[in-house]
Amino acid sequence: MLAGCTIGGATPARSMGVIKLGADLPLSGDDAPDGTPVKNSIDLAVKQAGRVCGASQHQDACFDLQALTYDDVTQGIHDPATGAKNVQLLAGDHAVLAMVGPLYDSLARSELPVANSAQLAMVSPATTDECLTQEPPDGHCQGLDARLRPGGANNFFRVVATQLDEGAAAADLAFKTLGKRRAFVINDQTSFGQGLATGFVARFVRDGGAIVDPSDLGAFDPNQPAAFGSRVQRALELAADVIYFAGAGTSAAAALRREMAARMPQVPLIGSDRLANSQFAKSAGASARGTYYTVVGPYPANLRQAQGFIRDYRKQYGQDVGTYSVPAFDAVNLLIAAIGRAIDDAAGSLPTREQVRRQVALTTDYRGVMGAISFDAHGDTSLKLITAYQWLAPTDPAGRFAALLTVDG
């Protein structure tokens, strides 16, 4: 009868009902290796918390926590239409006060308007498209963030950095970790490539480096056969000591790396998470060595404060954490903390979704296993962790850890 928290060592907390945390994840098909570890992290966080109580004034007002998760996979892959329908189901359950997810940018585009209309706060542990939350000065997002929010107030937050931050992290890797000072940029002119290139250039110059031949940032047509001989020759003539590939095509990146190996073999190539694909290393062959790539998110082994969670996860599920497990764990606990404050706002009663959304937006210096998290006016995190990896051989299944980078400012 005395289960749950107590106040002052004497007053038993009273359970006033159930609060559910929703989630939309790929739990089957090809994407299950991404989604299942996230579901595990959500379930573990909810199990460990058990209840959520008022944060301060109403600590005796508690609600039992439950997780409610839907699968967004259709015909073997994640499906934006299915994701939107799942969010409609979550919105139709009045006990669901917030949700974790989605994992993919395409899902966010379909789900965000549905959740926004329902005032349902979403915290994503994985989406990186800056256009979901921002309108960069160059206008490449074309006002998407506003169109995704038909209800007005922002309800979308994320605990990971954006692609713009990934470009900035690559610049820090080049300048601060590798000691490079003259960068040559090549980009595929897509919004993805332009965003990466813009982030890299701004940061590399701020760090103190120089962008050689900055006129068009090495623009190339990704629809044409990859031919980078003249570009690499130009980089060689301008004494570039690092090349940054801002693009999505692994075959184009591999062609670039092979050309670099022939003309300037000692100069490293840095790219985005698109180069994490082992197909890049196989295509680049022996020249893959010396290529670095960045991935948005933490490297769990290098996070001291995450080791307890990692041990608990392994004990519970008998396997290592997944790519998005640590951010998902922080997302859940951050939401639970916000709900606790919302219970206070509701004078010890069940809070509204709007009260929860408002408290998520007010999150400041939340101490998670990744570090201290605050949200800006766009819903983007102040804690911008990027992991850098290096390809050492074409036979490696993945790159080797090189550095954990924090993008500030």
C-alpha positions in Angstrom: 0.0 0.0 0.0 2.9 2.3 0.5 4.4 1.7 -3.0 5.6 4.8 -4.8 7.3 7.9 -3.5 6.7 9.5 -0.1 6.8 13.1 1.0 8.8 13.9 4.1 9.3 10.2 4.8 5.7 9.9 5.9 3.0 11.0 3.5 2.3 8.4 0.8 2.0 9.7 -2.7 -1.4 9.1 -4.2 -1.9 7.6 -7.7 -4.5 9.7 -9.5 -4.6 7.7 -12.7 -2.5 6.9 -15.7 -0.4 9.1 -18.0 0.8 7.5 -21.3 3.9 8.4 -23.3 3.3 7.6 -27.0 5.9 6.6 -29.6 5.9 5.9 -33.3 8.8 3.7 -34.4 9.8 1.2 -37.1 9.4 -2.1 -35.2 9.4 -4.6 -38.1 11.0 -5.0 -41.5 14.3 -3.5 -42.6 14.2 -0.6 -40.1 13.5 -2.7 -37.0 17.2 -2.5 -36.0 16.7 1.2 -35.6 13.4 1.2 -33.9 13.5 -1.8 -31.5 16.4 -0.5 -29.4 14.5 2.8 -29.1 11.4 1.1 -27.9 13.5 -0.8 -25.4 15.0 2.5 -24.1 11.5 4.0 -23.8 10.2 0.9 -21.9 13.2 0.9 -19.6 12.9 4.6 -18.8 9.2 4.2 -18.0 9.8 1.1 -16.0 12.5 2.8 -13.9 10.4 5.9 -13.3 7.2 4.0 -12.6 5.3 7.1 -11.7 5.4 10.8 -12.4 4.6 13.2 -9.6 4.3 17.0 -9.3 7.8 18.5 -9.4 7.6 20.7 -6.4 4.2 22.1 -5.1 2.3 18.8 -5.6 4.8 16.0 -5.0 2.0 13.9 -3.6 0.0 14.0 -6.8 1.2 11.1 -8.9 0.2 9.2 -12.0 1.3 5.8 -13.1 3.3 5.9 -16.4 2.7 3.7 -19.4 4.3 3.5 -22.8 2.1 3.1 -25.9 4.1 2.4 -29.1 2.9 1.9 -32.7 4.8 0.4 -35.6 5.1 2.7 -38.7 6.4 0.1 -41.1 4.4 -0.9 -44.2 5.7 -3.5 -46.6 9.0 -3.8 -44.9 10.0 -0.1 -44.5 8.9 3.0 -42.5 6.0 4.7 -44.1 5.1 8.4 -43.5 1.4 7.8 -44.1 1.3 5.0 -41.6 3.2 7.2 -39.1 0.6 10.0 -39.5 -2.2 7.5 -38.8 -0.4 6.3 -35.7 -0.1 9.8 -34.4 -3.8 10.2 -35.0 -4.4 7.1 -32.8 -2.1 8.6 -30.1 -3.9 11.9 -30.3 -7.2 10.1 -29.9 -6.1 8.6 -26.6 -6.6 11.4 -24.0 -4.2 9.7 -21.6 -1.3 10.3 -24.1 0.2 13.6 -23.1 3.4 13.5 -25.2 5.3 11.3 -27.5 8.8 10.2 -28.4 9.7 10.2 -32.1 9.8 10.0 -34.9 13.2 8.6 -36.0 13.2 9.7 -39.6 12.9 13.1 -41.2 10.3 11.9 -43.7 8.1 10.7 -40.8 8.5 14.0 -39.0 7.1 15.8 -42.1 3.9 13.7 -42.1 3.4 13.4 -38.3 4.2 16.9 -37.1 1.1 18.6 -38.5 -1.1 15.9 -36.9 0.6 16.2 -33.5 0.6 20.0 -33.7 -3.1 20.2 -34.3 -3.6 18.0 -31.2 -1.1 20.1 -29.1 0.9 16.9 -28.6 4.5 17.5 -27.7 7.0 15.4 -29.7 10.6 14.8 -28.7 12.7 13.2 -31.5 15.9 11.2 -30.6 17.1 11.1 -34.2 15.8 13.6 -36.8 18.4 16.0 -38.2 16.8 18.0 -41.0 17.2 21.6 -40.1 14.2 22.5 -42.1 11.9 20.8 -39.6 12.6 23.7 -37.1 14.5 26.5 -38.9 14.5 28.8 -41.9 18.2 29.4 -42.7 19.2 32.7 -44.3 19.7 31.2 -47.7 16.0 30.1 -47.8 16.6 26.5 -48.9 13.9 25.3 -46.4 11.2 27.4 -48.2 9.2 27.9 -45.0 8.6 24.3 -44.3 8.8 24.7 -40.5 5.8 27.1 -40.5 3.7 24.8 -42.8 4.3 21.9 -40.5 2.6 23.8 -37.6 -1.0 24.6 -38.6 -1.9 25.0 -35.0 0.7 27.7 -34.4 2.8 27.1 -31.2 5.8 24.8 -31.7 5.3 21.3 -30.4 8.3 19.6 -32.0 11.6 19.2 -30.1 14.8 17.1 -30.6 17.6 16.1 -28.4 20.1 15.6 -31.3 21.8 18.2 -33.5 20.9 19.1 -37.1 22.7 18.6 -40.5 23.9 22.2 -40.2 25.6 21.3 -37.0 27.0 18.2 -38.7 28.8 20.4 -41.2 30.1 22.6 -38.4 31.4 19.5 -36.5 33.2 18.4 -39.7 34.9 21.7 -39.7 36.0 21.4 -36.1 37.3 17.9 -36.9 39.3 19.2 -39.8 40.7 22.3 -38.0 41.0 21.3 -34.4 41.4 17.5 -34.5 43.3 17.0 -37.7 45.1 20.4 -37.8 44.0 21.3 -41.3 44.0 24.9 -42.4 43.0 25.0 -46.1 39.8 23.4 -47.1 38.3 22.6 -50.5 34.5 22.0 -50.6 32.5 19.9 -53.0 28.7 19.9 -52.8 25.9 18.2 -54.8 23.7 21.3 -54.8 20.8 19.5 -53.1 19.3 21.1 -50.0 21.1 18.4 -48.0 24.5 19.2 -49.6 24.0 23.0 -49.4 23.1 22.7 -45.7 26.2 20.7 -45.0 28.5 23.0 -47.1 27.1 26.1 -45.5 27.6 24.8 -42.0 31.1 23.6 -42.8 32.3 26.8 -44.4 31.0 29.1 -41.7 32.5 27.1 -38.9 35.9 26.4 -40.7 36.4 30.2 -41.3 35.3 31.0 -37.7 37.9 28.4 -36.5 40.6 30.3 -38.4 40.8 28.2 -41.6 40.5 29.3 -45.2 38.2 28.0 -47.9 40.1 27.8 -51.1 38.1 28.4 -54.3 34.9 29.4 -52.4 33.0 30.8 -55.5 30.4 28.0 -55.8 31.6 25.7 -53.0 32.5 23.0 -55.5 29.0 22.6 -56.9 28.5 19.5 -59.1 25.5 17.9 -60.7 24.8 14.6 -59.0 22.8 13.4 -62.0 25.9 13.4 -64.2 28.7 10.8 -64.1 31.0 11.4 -61.2 34.2 13.0 -62.6 36.3 14.9 -60.1 39.7 15.0 -61.8 39.7 18.7 -62.6 38.3 19.5 -59.1 41.0 17.5 -57.3 43.7 19.0 -59.5 42.4 22.5 -58.6 42.5 21.6 -54.9 46.0 20.4 -55.4 47.1 23.6 -57.1 45.5 25.7 -54.3 47.4 23.7 -51.7 44.2 22.4 -50.0 45.0 20.1 -47.0 41.5 18.7 -46.6 38.5 18.2 -48.9 35.0 18.2 -47.6 32.3 16.3 -49.5 28.8 17.8 -48.9 26.6 15.3 -50.7 24.5 12.3 -50.4 25.9 10.0 -53.1 28.2 7.3 -51.8 29.4 6.4 -55.4 30.2 10.0 -56.1 32.1 10.2 -52.8 34.0 7.0 -53.6 34.9 8.4 -57.1 36.2 11.5 -55.4 38.3 9.6 -52.9 39.8 7.4 -55.7 40.8 10.6 -57.6 42.3 12.1 -54.4 44.3 8.9 -53.8 45.9 9.3 -57.3 46.7 13.0 -57.0 46.9 14.0 -53.3 46.9 10.7 -51.3 47.9 12.4 -48.0 45.0 14.7 -48.0 42.0 13.5 -46.0 38.4 13.5 -47.2 35.6 14.3 -44.7 32.0 13.6 -45.4 28.6 13.2 -43.7 26.9 10.1 -42.4 26.2 9.1 -46.0 29.8 7.8 -46.0 29.0 5.5 -43.1 27.7 3.0 -45.6 30.1 0.1 -46.1 29.3 0.3 -49.8 31.4 3.5 -49.9 34.4 1.8 -48.5 34.0 -1.1 -50.9 33.7 1.2 -53.9 36.6 3.4 -52.8 38.8 0.3 -52.3 42.2 0.8 -50.8 41.7 4.6 -51.1 39.0 4.5 -48.4 41.6 4.8 -45.7 42.0 8.4 -44.7 38.3 9.1 -45.1 36.4 10.5 -42.2 32.6 10.9 -41.7 30.4 12.4 -39.1 27.2 11.0 -37.5 24.8 13.2 -35.5 24.5 11.9 -31.9 26.7 10.7 -29.1 29.3 7.9 -28.9 28.0 6.1 -25.8 31.3 4.5 -24.8 32.7 8.1 -24.3 29.9 9.3 -22.2 30.8 8.6 -18.5 27.3 9.5 -17.3 25.6 7.1 -19.7 27.4 3.9 -18.4 24.8 3.1 -15.8 22.0 3.2 -18.5 24.1 1.1 -20.8 24.6 -1.5 -18.1 20.9 -1.5 -17.2 20.0 -1.9 -20.9 22.4 -4.8 -21.4 21.0 -6.5 -18.3 17.4 -6.0 -19.3 17.7 -6.9 -23.0 20.9 -9.0 -23.3 22.3 -6.8 -26.1 24.2 -3.6 -26.6 22.4 -0.3 -27.0 21.4 0.9 -30.5 22.3 4.0 -32.4 19.4 6.1 -30.9 19.1 4.4 -27.5 20.9 7.0 -25.5 19.1 10.0 -27.0 15.7 8.1 -26.7 16.4 7.5 -23.0 17.1 11.2 -22.4 14.0 12.1 -24.5 11.7 10.0 -22.2 13.2 11.3 -19.0 13.1 14.8 -20.2 9.4 14.4 -21.0 8.7 12.9 -17.6 10.4 15.9 -15.9 8.3 18.3 -18.0 5.1 16.4 -17.1 6.0 16.7 -13.4 6.2 20.5 -13.8 2.9 20.4 -15.7 1.2 18.6 -12.8 2.2 21.5 -10.6 0.8 23.9 -13.3 -2.5 21.9 -13.1 -2.6 22.3 -9.3 -2.0 18.7 -8.7 -4.4 17.4 -11.3 -4.0 15.7 -14.7 -2.3 18.3 -16.9 -3.4 19.2 -20.3 -1.3 18.5 -23.4 -0.8 22.3 -23.7 0.6 22.5 -20.2 3.0 19.6 -21.0 4.0 21.2 -24.3 4.7 24.5 -22.6 6.9 22.8 -20.0 8.8 20.9 -22.6 9.5 24.2 -24.4 10.7 25.7 -21.1 13.3 22.9 -20.6 16.5 24.4 -19.4 19.6 22.6 -18.3 18.0 19.2 -18.1 20.7 16.8 -16.9 20.5 13.7 -19.0 22.9 10.9 -19.6 24.2 12.8 -22.7 24.7 16.0 -20.8 22.8 19.2 -20.1 20.0 19.9 -22.5 18.1 23.1 -23.2 15.7 23.9 -26.0 15.8 27.1 -28.0 12.8 28.9 -29.5 12.8 26.5 -32.5 12.8 23.3 -30.3 16.4 22.5 -31.1 18.8 21.3 -28.5 21.7 23.2 -27.0 23.7 20.0 -26.6 25.1 19.2 -30.1 27.0 16.0 -30.0 28.5 14.7 -33.3 30.6 11.5 -33.6 33.4 11.2 -36.1 34.6 7.9 -37.6 37.4 7.0 -39.9 37.6 4.3 -42.5 40.8 2.3 -42.1 40.2 -0.5 -44.7 37.6 -1.3 -47.4 36.9 -4.6 -45.6 35.8 -2.9 -42.4 32.0 -3.3 -41.8 32.0 0.3 -40.4 34.4 3.1 -39.6 36.4 3.3 -36.4 35.7 5.9 -33.8 37.8 9.0 -34.2 36.4 11.7 -32.0 33.3 12.9 -30.1 32.7 16.5 -31.0 30.6 19.2 -29.3 29.4 22.1 -31.5 29.0 25.2 -29.5 27.7 28.6 -30.4 
